[in-house]
Amino acid sequence: MSTPDSAPTDPLRAHSDRIARIVDEVGAATVAVIGRRGAIASGCVWRPGLVVTAAHVFRRTPAALTLVDAAGKSQAATLVGIDSSTDLALFRLADENALAPLPAGAPAPVRAGHFAIAVGRSGEGDTIASAGLVNRVGGPWQTWLGGSIDRLIRLDGGIYEGLSGAPVADADGAVMGVATAALSRSYGIVVPASTVARVVDALLAHGRVARPWLGIGAQTVPLPESAGAAVGEKSGLLVTSLAAGGPAERAGLLIGDIIVRAAESAAANLRELRQALAAHVGQKVALAVLRGGAPLDLQASVGEWPGERRCH
């Protein structure tokens, strides 16, 4: 015979058990990562033998480290590469068959209001989890370090300690991406699964993610109406400084020039310039420039930003 409150608690218990099953399934592929000054992050076995975690927990990313798995056992891993601009680091397990990867399956399109479950691991090997809502979903964006993120997925609060680097699952248990506290001051950010996959591919191939570099300082300025009409743009990038011997200086750019297009794409701000050049590292591209109000076409060889650590 049911009690007066048994009916309303049954759906709640079923919902609770479903969330716990998702946490168990996703958590089986998570590890604890010991960062700088004992800071704990989480990591996940993104592909067989390969662990993704958050790069910001390291002051200097170690060439090797020890991870803690679901059984509380230590697993040795070596660095494959990092991409600070997307806050991702990739390690290879010494025993590539020691841990199973995340459950397969593509997540449904993410919408604001969708449920989000971050699953990580404590330094002792215990499963940790946090659930909330997707606060905002947007289009492609660039991080403050210039990293290209395929889609904005913002959570409705911050990331609890230890959950940076944790996989974030939807209500079906499919992983939508990896959590990080480093890309926003106020909100947790999910680096989408598509971005993680792209960065993993680049790190496996090159040990780094190549980012374009022209060697300029620049600021957005409006174009005079006559000059703008001549080039078909309303604003451009005023060159305020040039790196000695950099790609822009070698191409003949001068301080005071205004870049209006790069690689046939608009370059009204630094974000647009980076996007235009992202696929052309090591290649020559056309720059449409205004010099003294007159149009000028230049060719520049796009360099690679020299700030990222090279792993091989």
N, C-alpha and C positions, 0 to 999 in steps of 0.2 A: 504494500500500500504506500502510495507516495505521500510525502510530507507537503505542507502548504507551499514551501519554497523550492521543491525539487524540480518542478517544470522549468522555471526560469534559469536555474543553475545548470541544467543539462546542456543547453546550447553554449553557455559560457565555458563549461568544462570541455566540450568538444572543440571549441575554438582554441582554448588554452593548449589542449593536447596537440592540435594541428600545428600551432606555432612551435611547440617543443620538438615535434618531429622534424620540422624544417631546420631548427637550430642544430639538432643532432646530425642530420644529413649533411648540412653545409659545414658544421663544425668539425666533422671527421677529416676535412681537408685543410684545417687551419693549424697554425703553429704560433708560438710566442717568439718574439724577436727581442733580444736584449740590445738596446741602443746606448747612446752616450749617457754617462753618469747613472747607469742602471735603469734608464727609462725603458718601459716596456711598450712594444708595438705588437701588432698582430701581422701575420702573413698568411697567404693561402697558396696551395699547390694549384697554380693556374693551369699548367699542363703537366704531364707525367715528368717528374724529376725537377720541375722548375717552380720556384717559390717567388711570388710577388709580394713586396711589402712597401711601406712608406719610406721615402729617402730622407725625409727631414729629421728622423729620429737619430741619425748619425751626424756627428760633427764632420768626421771623415769616414766615408764608407769603407769598412774593412774588406780586405781581400778574402777573408774567410771568417765564419762565425758559427756559433752553435745555436740551433733552434730547439724548442721544446714542443714535442708533439702531443697528441691527445692522450697518450698513455703516460705522459710525464717523462718520456725518454728523450735524451739528447740526440739531435741529428746534425751531423756536420754538413756545412754548405759553403760553396765558394762563389765569389762575386762574378756575375756575367757582365753587368753594366748598370749604370744609373742614368736616369733622366730627371734632373732636379726640376726642370721646368714643368713637369707633370707630377712631380713628387712620387716617382716610382723607382724602385730598385729591384733588380732581378738576380736571384741566386740559384745555383744548381746544387741539388742534393748529392752528397757523396754516393749514397745508395739510391739510385733513381727509381727503384721499385719499393722503397720503404713506405711511402705514403700515397694513398689514392688521390687523384685530382678532384677538383670540384665537380659536382653533378653536372652532366651534360644537359643542354637545353637552352634555347634562346629565350630571353625574357620577353614578355609582351611589351608593347610601347608604353613608356613611362609617362604618367600624367600627374599633375599636382593633385594631392589628396590620396594618392596610392600609398599603401602600407609599405614600409621599408624596415628590414630586419638586419642589423649589423651583427656578425658573429665572429668572435675572436677567441683569444686564449690568454690565460694568465701565465705568469712566470713559473707557476707550479704545475701548469698543464691543465688547469680547470677551464671548462668552457665558459665564456662570458658572452652576453648578448644584450642588445638594446633595440627597442622597437619604437617607431614613430611614423611620421608622415613625410612624404615628399612635399616640400614647401613650395618649390618653384621649378618649372621645367622651361628651358629656353633653347635657343639655337647654338651653333658653334661659337666658341669664345676663346680668348687667350688669357693665360694666367699672368700674374704680375712678373713672372720670370720669362714670359714670352712663349710658353708652351701652348700648343694647339690642342684644345679639348673639343671632341666632336659634338657634345651637347651639354648644356648646363643642367645638372641635376642637384638641386639644393635641398638639404634636409631642414626640418622645422626647428632645429636647435644645434648645439655644438656636438662634438664627438667626445664621448667619455674617454678618460685615460685608458690607454691600452688598446683602443679600437681603431686607431689610424693604421691603415694597411689591411683592415678586415674586409672580407667580402660582404656585400650588401645584397640581400635576397628580397624578392617580391613575395606576395602572398601565395604564389604557387611554388616557391622554393627555387625559382630560377634566379641566377646571380645577375644583377643589373650593373655591377661595377665594384669598385674598391673605394672605401671610405678614407678621407684625409681631413685633418684639421689644419693643414698648412696653406690652403689656397683661399681661405676666407677668414677674416677676423671674428666674425659673428656666427657663422653657420658652418655646419658640416657639409662637405662637398663629396659627391660620389663621382669618381672618375669612371666614365661609362665603359662597359665591357669592350666596345669597339675600339676605344682609345687605348685601353690596356693591351688588347691584342696587337694593335699596330705598334705600340712601343716595345712590346716583347719581341716582335719580329725584327725590329730595328736593332735592339740590343743583342739579339742572337747573331745577327749578321755583322754588326760593326762594333758592338760594345758601347754604343752611344746613339743618341738621336741627333742627327745633323740639323743645326739651325742656321738660317741664312744670316750673313753679315756683310754689310757694305762699308762699315767703318765711318759712319756719319753721326753727328748730333743734329737733330732737326725738330722743328715745331710747325704745327699747322697754321697756315695763313690764308686769308681770302685772296682770290685773284682779282685784279682790276677787271672791269667788265670787258674791255676790249681784248685784253690778253686771255681771259677765260674763254671768250667766244672763239678765239683763234685755236685753242687746244681742246675745246669742248668740255671744260671742267670749271667748277666754281671755286675750288680751293686746292692747295697743294702743300708740299713740305718744303719749308725754307731751310736750307742747309746752314747750320750755325757753327759746325766744327767738322774737321776731317782727321781721321787717324792717319798718322804718317805712314806712308807706304801701303795703306789699305786699299781695298778694291775700288772705292769711290775716287780716291785721289789718283790712282793709276788710270781710271777711266776718263780723267780730265774734269771731274766735277770741281767747282770752286765754291768757297763760302759765299753765300748770297744767292746761289742758284736756287731755283724752286723746282722740285721734282713733282710732276703732275701725273705721270703714269710709269709703271714698271712692268715689264713682261706683258704689255698690252692690257694691264689692269689698272684701275684707278688707284692712286696712292695719296689720298687726301689726309691720311694720318699714319702713324707708325704701325698700327694694327693692320691696316690695309697693305702697307708696304711689306710687312712680314708675310702676310698671306700670299701676296703676289709672288714673293721670292721663294716660298717654302719648298716648292718642288724643283728648284733650279740651282741648288747648291752644287758648285763645281762647274756650272754652265754659264755661258754668256747670255745676257738678256738686254733688251732695248730699254733705255730710259728716255722718256720724253721730258724735257727740261725747258724752263724759261730762264733766259739769261738777259738781264736788262730789258725785260719785256718781250724779247724776241724768242720764238721757238727754236729749240736745238735738240737734235737727236744724238745720243751717246750709246756706246756699248760698254757694259760692265760685266766682269767675271764675278759671279756671286761667291763670296768666301764662306767659310764655316765659322760660326761664332767661337772664339778661342777660349771661352770661359769654362766649358764643360770638360770634366775629367775624361781622359781617354783610357780605356781599359785594355785595349790591344790594337 
